[in-house]
Amino acid sequence: MSADSAQPSLHTMASAIRALSMDAVEAAKSGHPGMPMGMADVATVLFTQFLKFDPKNPTWADRDRFVLSAGHGSMLLYSLAYLTGYERMTIDEIKRFRQLHSLTPGHPEVDPSLGIEMTTGPLGQGVSTAVGMALAERITNARFGDELIDHYTYVIASDGDLMEGVSHEACSLAGHLGLNRLIVLWDDNHISIDGTTDLSFTDDTQARFRSYGWNTIAVDGHDTDAVSKAIAQARTSTDKPTLIACRTIIGKGAPNKANSHACHGSPLGADEVAATRTAIGWTHEPFVVPNEVLSAWRAAGTRSVEAYNAWSSRRATLSAEAGKAFDEAFSHGVPSALADTIVAFKQKISAEKPSWATRVASGNTLEVLVPAIPEMVGGSADLTPSNNTKVKNTADVKGKGEFAGRYVRYGVREHGMATLMNGMTLHGGIIPYGGTFMQFADYCRPAIRLAALMKQRTVFVMTHDSIGLGEDGPTHQPVEHLAALRAIPNLLVLRPADAVETAECWQIALEATGAPSVLALTRQNVPTLRTEHTAENLSARGAYVIVEAEGERKATILATGSEVSLAVEARKALQAQGIGTAVVSMPSWELFERQDDAYKASVLGTGVRVGVEAAIRLGWDRWLGDKGAFVGMTGFGESAPYQELYKHFGITAEAVVDAVKARL
Amino acid sequence: MSADSAQPSLHTMASAIRALSMDAVEAAKSGHPGMPMGMADVATVLFTQFLKFDPKNPTWADRDRFVLSAGHGSMLLYSLAYLTGYERMTIDEIKRFRQLHSLTPGHPEVDPSLGIEMTTGPLGQGVSTAVGMALAERITNARFGDELIDHYTYVIASDGDLMEGVSHEACSLAGHLGLNRLIVLWDDNHISIDGTTDLSFTDDTQARFRSYGWNTIAVDGHDTDAVSKAIAQARTSTDKPTLIACRTIIGKGAPNKANSHACHGSPLGADEVAATRTAIGWTHEPFVVPNEVLSAWRAAGTRSVEAYNAWSSRRATLSAEAGKAFDEAFSHGVPSALADTIVAFKQKISAEKPSWATRVASGNTLEVLVPAIPEMVGGSADLTPSNNTKVKNTADVKGKGEFAGRYVRYGVREHGMATLMNGMTLHGGIIPYGGTFMQFADYCRPAIRLAALMKQRTVFVMTHDSIGLGEDGPTHQPVEHLAALRAIPNLLVLRPADAVETAECWQIALEATGAPSVLALTRQNVPTLRTEHTAENLSARGAYVIVEAEGERKATILATGSEVSLAVEARKALQAQGIGTAVVSMPSWELFERQDDAYKASVLGTGVRVGVEAAIRLGWDRWLGDKGAFVGMTGFGESAPYQELYKHFGITAEAVVDAVKARL
């Protein structure tokens, strides 16, 4: 470091990252110093020369998005946030790295006000989600024009990110779509936890990405000029995303531990920290960044002020209507057209009483929602005709310059689809929904969880939700998926019973601005049960009495989805035998759990309770109580016509009747 | 077809597959005719010229393995099984396609006696699992020599299979390991459900596979000579797997629906079936294969009889000891050394009373098991030092001709690892176990489910099983994973409380020859609670009273894993206040559920019940009853030292004491 020069070198600026990172990990006694030290030079080039961002206006819709996919290197991101001047990211927060309620947890947790575009840590998620951001950029650009949306998406990804299968799905799609504004900086450091990457990883990664239709560039990741030229070149791409392979040395600067997995996931130790200080010429105390270095960094943090102001001026010239549309799109709020559209649709359906599969009901709900809500962008993982996700008269998002459509063909890439949807939600301007078979919730699960953890409104349309799909058999029949999804905190699992509830569940999903939803929908037809119109969204209470008992309520049948009509049938038989029975539809356990005790008690009743769901019992005891019974599955399904399967597995109105009577 | 020729042509033989497939789908009124019709020629070449198999000795250890990854094309496999003479696969079973309890369900369900090496359907699983079979072949070849194990693994995979991320993970590893006996026949038909594949998929797939270190060959999939030459060439590879891109026409033979997604997933319809008969010159009634064609096929089914006999002779010349070792390895049975090894280890541990993390206890258990059980092959998804999966003095399976090791470096490929392990289990000769963080059970989930559905003993070592991992924070802290795993039918979720239970859980996992297991293990230290040696495996009952109440039992604390010691601490405080309290350790809910009612009642007790687990409540109500209480998590974790997190989330002995007292 040349302390007396007016303008510190990029390497000196990078040293600030290295020092903060190793010091914070040292203070926390845990963490990952190697990656931030290895990628400090690359990040310094990106943030001082290219990234369009304004720490004073951090949620600026047209900022470049930067994703640290290798989330274990969180100190890189926190160092950058502090150095470039995000107000709340103080040096005290850096000192509290990995402590309870600090702004500097072990892995980055989404907070755009700190420059943290998403939560990362589970490898593969960051780079794949960033593909969704880059896609959202192009789609919103097509809608709002270059004046308002015209930015890049940058990613730092590790070997591990690129080994994960989801990176294949998302990057293949990025190449197919020609997302030229996506630039991935690969930390090609040859080191993983087990040792050198060649223990398990000998792909020609650049060739792999070229096979997806990407540009690739290889540079020495410590040669700042070369990195700068590579990024500049990548930005000129017109029809391809770019992978820049940055050959780096993990823990660069640490004289004894660099280039070894010893610096990956543990503090360097006091001796090595001291030796590193000497080696990189950083003589300052821990957590001290000298003024001239900090000033240089803060100046980098103001590089885009002019661009921001120009953008604001352009935004200000919009008509009131156009401005409102733009703001609503990027508000992450509840679409203004939602409630009225749903109520009108419900009224029509209650009157018409169709016997639609709920996937068909969902498709028909989308037929009214998508035209009314321009942010909605649909898609399916190659199951469009089965998922009923495509609305008539919407065009595909074709890619390669054609992004004006509203429907994404994700291919057979369920996990990739889920990550892309998360990226679109995070980017703003889009409310994504995407379909697959509910069985493949398992493929999407890491991304569904991340959506829940990040509090993002991503809507998963999961059809063929039980043995009711019939002949495709146990590989395609979810039996444990409802339970497994209900296990994820902050995820709404919505299983509507009929067309009216399906519309209500769509409303719930779109109103839940801080949570993802899974719509669990049938393949098979179900009758309309809600034949009397109510403007109120009854499903929003999670569970409600859909058919009251005649006479004293002696029994309550609790059911979801396709089994609600079966419960209604059982009730009829019980009532005929003089047993007052209510049916409770429970489209969402999560929402019911939030109701007050009095409401819950009124729904559950005091008599016999029997639960019915074409799925396993796990979780049902919460609602059934000690003396309750459950009619459902006890294991995997079988291949046969669905009516036979319901009989074979004993999920019938008769079985429910018997279960009630056995407990009276 | 030339009915008068002595030997039907390959195309005529393929016509039999086409006819059976379309007729069966037609009869079932559902199914996928397009794929079997498209790949009939390729399959005919493979089965008549190359595949080493003997329908009379279908489980022959050295048979070639054939995996139909695109499981929706199940009629291809059933047709082949019938035509080549697997005894139980009668024409009546073909007629009962997709009917309850037929041998011909919608998707193939593992049954080697029918030539069905694995259950397929969820795309990507087949090709990835086959990599594990090919790896198992090389590892068992290294152990037993060319005389006993020396075969190929063939796969038919679809576009969808190759779009799935797991194919990236597994095929990248296959290239890295140089699995030259693996030959993938890619059904390159340009059609997916949404339409033509170029809607979403424009990879240069051959270039992609070359980037993994594969050979690639492209052929016209209807040119039987070209296919034959390509397979012959692939078999000569010495250090690389081979992808053969077979350009085919989906639904080949159907004059109006071929080359369209219209024939992918629906019956052709009576008219098109009739038109197809004419077009392919197949004049026979539905389900009728004329004698000369059937004879030709049956002859193909006897092609390997000589090879089988020669192999049997070689097998017979083994020494008694070597023969026994071989048989035990391929028996899929309980290792003979298991029980004694575990008992001796438990005795030592009970006496020494270490305070090991259960991951450390697992590592130390493996130190005695792996040397005693030569079938055990370990590995980790690049978390070896964290998962404690590698036993001292075991070498890596290096690949590229070096397969003598016992440890696989899977790289950051959790899902790929899980599929490879399933493939090794299915192949036989190996009992695989592999480690990752429990958080990444989500990544492995589709393969874990498939192991459970296939009843395969695959052992998943999942460490860092709660907020007890501390600073890495919510992205790495499982809170819902225990519940989500418990939801999977036929999966043993084993969460041991201490070192002794860890050894017992290893015994349970290895004795469960028809089920996969997940070992949920702590990062943090726990005390040894089982300080009194018992030869009996107490954990095998699923739950048991680990500390009895002093005096009348008024309360029972139910806990698992690291929370059992916390429960013991709470019990001490309660006993000090005169409240007789028992502690129940519940290492496996599944095993406890199987016990008789009397045992269950004796364990659960009649007094107050409080459950403690550093995870969400879902499922616990089953054990707690109406008046029970639960001390655990209600949402995602946080990043902080773990002791602080337990306090922060109120998972403490004090909280348990309070919960008990509030209910007395």
Interface residues (C-beta under 8 A of the other chain):
Chain A: A28 S30 G31 G71 H72 R98 Q99 L100 H101 S102 P105 G106 H107 E109 T119 T120 G121 P122 L123 D159 G160 D161 M163 E164 G165 V166 S167 H168 E169 S172 L173 G175 H176 S192 I193 D194 T197 L199 S200 F201 T202 D203 D204 T205 A207 R208 R210 S211 Y212 G213 S380 D382 L383 T384 P385 S386 D396 R409 Y410 G411 V412 R413 E414 H415 G416 Q439 F440 D442 Y443 R445 P446 R449 L450 A452 L453 G470 E471 D472 G473 P474 T475 H476 V479 E480 H481 A483 A484 R486 A487 I488 P489 N490 I616 R617 L618 G619 D621 R622 G625 D626 T634 G635 F636 E638 S639 A640 P641 E644 L645 H648
Chain B: A28 S30 G31 G71 H72 R98 Q99 L100 H101 S102 P105 G106 H107 E109 T119 T120 G121 P122 L123 D159 G160 D161 M163 E164 G165 V166 S167 H168 E169 S172 L173 G175 H176 S192 I193 D194 T197 L199 S200 F201 T202 D203 D204 T205 A207 R208 R210 S211 Y212 G213 S380 D382 L383 T384 P385 S386 D396 R409 Y410 G411 V412 R413 E414 H415 G416 Q439 F440 D442 Y443 R445 P446 R449 L450 A452 L453 G470 E471 D472 G473 P474 T475 H476 V479 E480 H481 A483 A484 R486 A487 I488 P489 N490 I616 R617 L618 G619 D621 R622 G625 D626 T634 G635 F636 E638 S639 A640 P641 E644 L645 H648
